[in-house]
């Protein structure tokens, strides 16, 4: 493998490559202990203070993992004695995109805004805002 040749020359890269392979193996082992329908929705992330931190794609998957935690921990400890617990977290979901605004002001209403703006000589800022609104919506 090309990465192995590069890592042979750099101790830091060799260490990173070794750690990445360890995480791949740990994640694969973790997923092999799960039912297929659950394994597709979770990932081993790191070991923090002896606990394997696992992110689940949803609260439902996290709840299912918590039910299986006892049997999972025993299987993981056979492979890595340094794991003393499981920390299961639901992965935060990105906020949904705001729906695109589909707002339309009628031509009659825009004409009314412009007429009213012409009558607001004593409030020039409000008149300018009403004209800008009418112009922006006529496009």
Rosetta silent file (secondary structure, phi, psi, omega in degrees, C-alpha in Angstrom):
SEQUENCE: XXXXXXXXXXXXXXXXXXXXXXXXXXXXXXXXXXXXXXXXXXXXXXXXXXXXXXXXXXXXXXXXXXXXXXXXXXXXXXXXXXXXXXXXXXXXXXXXXXXXXXXXXXXXXXXXXXXXXXXXXXXXXXXXXXXXXXXXXXX
SCORE:     score description
SCORE:     0.000 S_00000001
   1 L     0.000  142.363 -176.858    0.000    0.000    0.000 S_00000001
   2 H   -64.256  -37.533  179.555    1.273    3.480   -0.851 S_00000001
   3 H   -64.670  -35.977  178.938    0.532    4.883    2.622 S_00000001
   4 H   -62.443  -39.444  178.588    2.668    2.186    4.230 S_00000001
   5 H   -66.078  -41.768  178.230    5.675    3.254    2.161 S_00000001
   6 H   -64.980  -41.376 -178.402    5.154    6.902    3.131 S_00000001
   7 H   -66.300  -25.683  178.704    4.672    5.981    6.787 S_00000001
   8 H   -61.955  -25.455 -177.718    7.954    4.069    6.740 S_00000001
   9 H   -95.320  -13.345 -173.901    9.786    7.390    6.429 S_00000001
  10 L  -134.022  113.734 -176.734    7.785    9.391    8.999 S_00000001
  11 H   -62.828  -37.954 -179.958    7.217    8.191   12.563 S_00000001
  12 H   -64.439  -45.965  178.253    4.332   10.622   13.135 S_00000001
  13 H   -64.334  -37.492  178.436    2.513    9.447   10.000 S_00000001
  14 H   -62.019  -41.185  178.136    3.203    5.829   10.979 S_00000001
  15 H   -65.399  -41.848  178.117    1.559    6.476   14.361 S_00000001
  16 H   -64.366  -41.661  179.648   -1.477    8.110   12.738 S_00000001
  17 H   -64.670  -40.573  177.651   -1.845    5.239   10.285 S_00000001
  18 H   -63.400  -44.498  179.582   -1.635    2.714   13.115 S_00000001
  19 H   -63.770  -40.671  179.121   -4.281    4.627   15.122 S_00000001
  20 H   -63.069  -41.254  178.357   -6.590    4.859   12.083 S_00000001
  21 H   -66.322  -38.522  177.463   -6.335    1.112   11.516 S_00000001
  22 H   -60.970  -44.392  179.964   -7.042    0.471   15.202 S_00000001
  23 H   -66.187  -38.193  176.579  -10.206    2.632   15.006 S_00000001
  24 H   -61.701  -43.701 -179.962  -11.342    0.875   11.844 S_00000001
  25 H   -66.399  -42.024 -179.916  -10.929   -2.489   13.554 S_00000001
  26 H   -65.384  -42.776  178.289  -12.678   -1.313   16.725 S_00000001
  27 H   -64.685  -41.817  178.735  -15.580    0.166   14.748 S_00000001
  28 H   -64.178  -42.053  177.530  -15.866   -3.022   12.656 S_00000001
  29 H   -63.056  -47.218  179.620  -15.847   -5.171   15.803 S_00000001
  30 H   -55.836  -47.682 -178.818  -18.432   -2.936   17.460 S_00000001
  31 H   -68.643  -29.348  179.232  -20.712   -3.133   14.423 S_00000001
  32 H   -69.254  -21.520  179.078  -20.251   -6.902   14.151 S_00000001
  33 L   -83.862   -6.998 -175.225  -21.752   -7.248   17.633 S_00000001
  34 L  -104.377  154.820  168.794  -24.924   -5.400   16.566 S_00000001
  35 L   -62.004  146.391 -175.487  -27.957   -6.424   14.546 S_00000001
  36 H   -56.614  -37.989 -177.782  -27.506   -5.189   10.958 S_00000001
  37 H   -69.605  -19.634  176.538  -30.439   -2.778   11.172 S_00000001
  38 H   -92.888  -38.802 -177.113  -28.813   -1.029   14.166 S_00000001
  39 H   -58.086  -32.456 -178.665  -25.194   -1.222   12.961 S_00000001
  40 L   -69.076  -12.847 -173.370  -26.010    0.916    9.939 S_00000001
  41 L  -117.427   21.129  179.002  -27.024    3.794   12.226 S_00000001
  42 E  -150.266  160.638 -176.489  -24.125    4.109   14.659 S_00000001
  43 E  -147.219  133.717  171.647  -20.363    4.692   14.785 S_00000001
  44 E   -72.389  129.989 -173.267  -17.654    4.215   17.402 S_00000001
  45 E  -106.817  -50.689 -178.881  -16.066    7.639   17.803 S_00000001
  46 E  -165.002  173.630  172.020  -13.399    7.534   20.501 S_00000001
  47 E  -112.125  121.553 -179.019  -12.454    6.156   23.899 S_00000001
  48 E  -123.042  117.629  179.862  -12.810    8.746   26.639 S_00000001
  49 L    52.245   41.014  176.727  -11.748    7.840   30.189 S_00000001
  50 L    87.163  -10.033 -179.695  -12.114    4.131   29.387 S_00000001
  51 E  -100.235  132.697  174.371  -15.579    4.425   27.834 S_00000001
  52 E   -76.415  119.970  179.224  -16.148    3.815   24.150 S_00000001
  53 E   -89.212  126.612 -177.830  -18.108    6.804   22.861 S_00000001
  54 E  -123.081  131.512  174.362  -20.676    5.823   20.253 S_00000001
  55 E  -101.899  130.465  175.673  -22.758    8.197   18.148 S_00000001
  56 E  -105.818  146.261 -177.231  -26.149    7.010   16.955 S_00000001
  57 L   -68.723  -19.131 -178.667  -27.874    8.653   13.983 S_00000001
  58 L  -150.982  166.809  177.296  -31.117    9.118   15.919 S_00000001
  59 H   -64.460  -33.542  179.765  -32.570    8.957   19.407 S_00000001
  60 H   -65.665  -44.524  178.505  -34.290    5.697   18.453 S_00000001
  61 H   -65.468  -37.227  178.166  -30.993    4.056   17.471 S_00000001
  62 H   -64.014  -41.254  178.721  -29.392    5.375   20.678 S_00000001
  63 H   -63.223  -41.677  179.055  -32.194    3.840   22.758 S_00000001
  64 H   -63.608  -42.164  178.043  -31.732    0.489   20.996 S_00000001
  65 H   -62.132  -40.215 -179.783  -27.972    0.626   21.643 S_00000001
  66 H   -63.584  -33.683  177.100  -28.560    1.340   25.333 S_00000001
  67 H   -67.939  -30.435 -177.576  -30.703   -1.788   25.538 S_00000001
  68 H   -93.496   -0.512 -170.120  -27.851   -3.827   24.010 S_00000001
  69 H   -55.417  -41.802 -177.593  -25.071   -2.142   26.040 S_00000001
  70 H   -60.192  -49.053 -179.765  -24.433   -5.017   28.441 S_00000001
  71 H   -70.780  -31.962  178.111  -23.799   -7.626   25.779 S_00000001
  72 H   -65.369  -44.110 -176.759  -21.849   -5.132   23.642 S_00000001
  73 H   -61.237  -41.986  179.584  -19.510   -4.245   26.475 S_00000001
  74 H   -61.815  -43.312  179.184  -18.610   -7.880   27.131 S_00000001
  75 H   -66.835  -37.885  179.439  -17.748   -8.438   23.454 S_00000001
  76 H   -69.711  -37.124 -178.805  -15.722   -5.228   23.242 S_00000001
  77 H   -68.297  -26.699  175.450  -13.756   -6.023   26.397 S_00000001
  78 H   -65.695  -33.563 -179.135  -12.650   -9.332   24.904 S_00000001
  79 H   -87.534  -32.654 -176.844  -10.988   -7.385   22.077 S_00000001
  80 L  -144.175  101.284 -176.221   -9.768   -4.383   24.094 S_00000001
  81 L   -65.346  -15.466 -179.525   -9.450   -4.743   27.876 S_00000001
  82 L   -75.446   -9.787 -179.922   -9.016   -0.967   28.174 S_00000001
  83 L   -89.036  117.488 -177.407  -12.714   -0.403   27.455 S_00000001
  84 L  -109.982   -7.077 -179.151  -14.600   -0.237   30.744 S_00000001
  85 E  -166.286  175.075  176.628  -17.896    1.261   29.601 S_00000001
  86 E  -123.069  137.408  173.580  -20.045    2.593   26.790 S_00000001
  87 E  -120.823  112.049 -174.458  -21.189    6.160   26.313 S_00000001
  88 E  -108.350  127.734 -177.535  -24.000    6.340   23.771 S_00000001
  89 E  -131.829  141.383  173.639  -25.056    9.658   22.315 S_00000001
  90 E   -79.704  128.984 -179.207  -27.572   10.642   19.670 S_00000001
  91 L   -68.836  131.675  177.434  -25.753   12.571   16.957 S_00000001
  92 L   -62.004  135.371  178.953  -27.097   16.118   16.626 S_00000001
  93 L   -90.687  140.950  178.108  -29.017   16.537   13.399 S_00000001
  94 L   -64.935  147.845  179.188  -28.341   19.586   11.244 S_00000001
  95 L   -63.379  140.987  178.574  -31.095   22.161   11.270 S_00000001
  96 L   -66.354  144.304  178.972  -33.518   21.847    8.394 S_00000001
  97 L   -64.312  140.347  178.718  -33.102   24.432    5.680 S_00000001
  98 L   -64.853  136.953  179.653  -35.552   27.276    5.942 S_00000001
  99 L   -63.598  144.470  179.823  -38.307   26.951    3.378 S_00000001
 100 L   -68.372  135.558 -178.321  -37.977   29.280    0.451 S_00000001
 101 L   -73.185  133.256  178.208  -40.278   32.232    0.734 S_00000001
 102 L  -126.693   66.654 -174.903  -43.041   32.290   -1.816 S_00000001
 103 L  -109.340  132.534 -178.392  -44.629   35.594   -0.970 S_00000001
 104 L  -131.191  130.621  175.349  -46.281   37.754   -3.596 S_00000001
 105 L  -104.609  130.528 -176.648  -47.687   41.259   -3.226 S_00000001
 106 L   -64.838  157.244  177.539  -50.274   42.197   -5.833 S_00000001
 107 H   -59.783  -38.239  179.829  -49.647   45.041   -8.288 S_00000001
 108 H   -61.698  -42.634  179.383  -52.582   46.923   -6.775 S_00000001
 109 H   -67.772  -38.251  178.421  -50.987   46.748   -3.303 S_00000001
 110 H   -65.143  -39.532  175.508  -47.609   47.844   -4.693 S_00000001
 111 H   -60.832  -41.117  179.651  -49.258   50.838   -6.368 S_00000001
 112 H   -63.562  -41.517  176.393  -50.869   51.690   -3.028 S_00000001
 113 H   -59.134  -45.002 -179.291  -47.459   51.542   -1.282 S_00000001
 114 H   -65.212  -41.773  177.798  -46.005   53.962   -3.835 S_00000001
 115 H   -62.328  -44.512 -179.753  -48.954   56.389   -3.529 S_00000001
 116 H   -64.120  -39.885  178.560  -48.708   56.298    0.258 S_00000001
 117 H   -60.652  -36.037  178.732  -44.938   56.875    0.084 S_00000001
 118 H   -67.499  -21.874 -178.809  -45.623   60.001   -1.985 S_00000001
 119 L   -95.145    1.874 -176.397  -47.849   61.330    0.805 S_00000001
 120 L  -104.597   47.268  179.969  -45.268   60.777    3.564 S_00000001
 121 L   -60.471  -29.920 -178.995  -43.148   63.897    3.075 S_00000001
 122 L   -80.332   -7.844  175.553  -43.026   64.335    6.871 S_00000001
 123 L  -131.680   73.961 -174.137  -41.522   60.785    7.249 S_00000001
 124 H   -61.133  -34.230 -179.305  -38.845   60.536    4.527 S_00000001
 125 H   -68.506  -41.354  177.831  -37.290   57.308    5.899 S_00000001
 126 H   -66.392  -40.464  178.614  -40.634   55.511    5.951 S_00000001
 127 H   -61.713  -43.618 -179.864  -41.424   56.804    2.450 S_00000001
 128 H   -64.295  -39.767  179.738  -38.049   55.522    1.169 S_00000001
 129 H   -65.101  -40.762 -179.944  -38.640   52.105    2.781 S_00000001
 130 H   -67.528  -38.572  176.993  -42.093   51.803    1.177 S_00000001
 131 H   -64.918  -42.760  179.606  -40.704   52.749   -2.244 S_00000001
 132 H   -63.601  -39.324  178.107  -37.880   50.205   -1.871 S_00000001
 133 H   -62.213  -47.431  179.766  -40.396   47.529   -0.882 S_00000001
 134 H   -62.328  -42.960 -179.367  -42.556   48.225   -3.929 S_00000001
 135 H   -64.977  -43.713 -178.636  -39.529   48.262   -6.234 S_00000001
 136 H   -62.568  -36.801 -177.631  -38.111   45.033   -4.806 S_00000001
 137 H   -86.268   -9.676  176.269  -41.404   43.162   -5.273 S_00000001
 138 H   -80.441  -17.788 -178.253  -42.011   44.383   -8.808 S_00000001
 139 L   -69.102    0.000    0.000  -38.963   42.461  -10.052 S_00000001
